[in-house]
Amino acid sequence: MKQKFEWSEWKKFPNPGKGEYLFAPFGCGVYELRNAKENKFVLFGSGKNCAYRMSSLLPPPLGQGTRNNEGKRKYVQTHLEDLEYRTFPFLKEDEMKLFEKQLKKKNEYNFGT
């Protein structure tokens, strides 16, 4: 039986310095960030552990993991109060990757993956 998922509701991006929480799939998932103040998409991404991958959007010591794009981290940290996110869970990594490719075609983001 194939399980159908959909985007979560938009949530304010958490500020770990204030003890706020990130609600994201612990397994495979895609995420999207938007600047609510400007009503513009900022970035999207995916991860085998979506929650951990999203935590790498903040620079250390607030964020975890590695990210090769310092510009993304600086943008997220600078605009943290204006950012919202949503997630889309997946059971299979190949389905997640296919969905991410579809997002890339939208070309509406400040940053690519």
Secondary structure as UniProt FT lines:
FT   STRAND          11..12
FT   HELIX           16..18
FT   STRAND          29..35
FT   TURN            36..39
FT   STRAND          40..47
FT   TURN            48..49
FT   HELIX           50..55
FT   TURN            56..57
FT   TURN            60..62
FT   HELIX           70..78
FT   HELIX           80..82
FT   STRAND          83..89
FT   HELIX           93..106
//
